[in-house]
Amino acid sequence: MRVGLGGLSRALRVTFEDHSASFLEVLLEEMGYPAAKVERKILVRNGEAIEVNMFCEDPLVVGEATVSIESLEEAEREVEKLLKRVEVVEEIYGKRPTLVVLSVARTAPGVSERLEDLAKKHGIKLVLGEEIEEAVAI
């Protein structure tokens, strides 16, 4: 079944980022923001283009989606990458995002615990692939 869904997603050009953005829109609606639209955004700071996988202006939301994190080092890099994007958004918009999200489809054994620790430390909402699959299945 997963292979079939993966093939369908590829055929429709639906990515994990798209699924994560849809999940985030549902989450924002549950938080009281029914009109919130999550999209990919390119921001420019000091001449550098910075892509934000999941962005919403009202409420201000910054998120990253990644398919796989295979090591503790990679987990730390992904969190640092997200924090850099938060810093850029704060600089451009003059305020802290209402919500910061890291969405990960799959992690190697032991990595999700480290991600949970890092997310808690930095005020990040961590969404693992299982949560998105459950929400999509409903």
Order of alpha helices (4+ residues) and beta strands (2+ residues): alpha-alpha-beta-beta-beta-alpha-beta-alpha-beta-alpha
